[in-house]
Amino acid sequence: MCLAIPALIKSIEDKEAEAEIGGITRRISLWLTPEAEVGDYVLVHTGYAINVLDQEEAEETLKLLEEIAAAAEEGEG
Amino acid sequence: MKFIDEFRRSELAKGLISQIHRRSRTPARFMEFCGGHTATIFRYGIRQVLPSNIEMVSGPGCPICVTANADLDKAIALAQIPEVIIATFGDMLKVPASHSSLQEVKADGADVRIVYSTMDALKIAEENPTESVVFLGIGFETTAPTIAASILQAEEGRIRNYYVLSLHKLCPPVIQAILDSGEVKLHGLICPGHVSAIIGSHPWEFIARDYGIPCVVSGFEPLDVLQCVDMLVAQIENGESKVEIAYRRGVRPEGNREALRLMGRVFEPCPAWWRGMGEVPDSGLKLRKEYQRFDAELAFDIDPGTAYEPKGCICGDILRGVKTPLDCRLFGRACTPEYPVGPCMVSSEGSCSAHYLYGGGFEG
């Protein structure tokens, strides 16, 4: 029920935006994320963007997970 | 970066699983509060790849599952008023209330429409000015701000035939109720990611501080959940209990201030009735006085009658984490996703549905 999926904002008009979700464009509301800009990825829940996704944080998390995986492989080898 | 496939990479999952096995020594029971996490854990077989000293239990984080029959009966009663159009998220349709479901009353002629968003419900209200549209406000802190926004939009657009049945629930108070009951001993909490996207990580701090239970906010991809488990294990093995965020791309410690502001403008906390847990103080949301004209319960005179619980159903015990679906005599026999007896079999996030669809045969 609390499902929210990443969507890429393509254009903004007032408090609404056209956003691409898995190749499909749909209209979403920006009432809860007035700071969202074109080119941002947002988390969309029931048609509303509930947060702007943080690309830097995502990259940092993946970097950490890559280090963990490298260390695990080394340990096995 | 598309924020999905990157967090499903199997080679990174292997690394996390290996680290969890290497680090974890202490027997521990973790609760995933959120039904979305239950779905991820079952879909990707995460229980099966964890060390045997880690036990996972599902919590009450499925809004449909925890809605009491007395409240579901109100929705049914509203649907039976001739000039009312019910607008609801689709997973509500099959949920059995005391005497029938929305699907059944729809088949009998009630106007029940499935919407993806409150924006669709507002559109239905605009297109049907002589009828009244009642949106079923079921959901946690993730959903409540979207419904608050719809009420403010209705006010702004002078849409006078839009109402909300406010059955929203708040997560931290119910976790506290579960911990205070002492029925289930927990050593770690997987905190809900999208609830926390709104409320932030601070509201979980009392659990780490007052109950000494490590808390980690998790996202919903398999790597998110594995990373979360790894962080819980690290806290346990280091003798710590604090709140951490494993889902940093989607959750900030302070949450979404605009969403919290709109939610606080329209709603105020009230006691709420949870299936299996009874009344929990300050765990619900009602419309503030200024917005009471949108309150469906005040706008329509309904008498839902006495509520009944389905005989033999143990959804309440499952939602508290004290029993599992396999303890239920109805599971998979009298109660299936096709013909559900209890709500945990209806919602795709309910633990009975997850057990039924993905099985696993591994408890703990």
Interface residues (C-beta under 8 A of the other chain):
Chain A: M1 C2 L3 A4 I5 P6 R27 S29 W31 L32 T33 P34 E35 Y41 L43 H45 T46 G47 Y48 I50 N51 L53 D54 Q55 E57 A58 E59 E60 T61 L62 L65 E66 I68 A69 A70 A71 A72 E73 G75 E76
Chain B: M1 K2 F3 I4 E6 F7 E11 L12 K14 G15 L16 S18 Q19 R22 C34 G35 G36 G61 C62 P63 I64 F89 D91 Y116 S117 T118 M119 D120 I138 G139 F140 T142 T143 P145 T146 A149 L152 Q153 P192 G193 H194 V195 A197 I198 F220 L223 Q227 D230 A246 R248 R249 G250 V251 R252 N256 E258 A259 L262 S347 E349
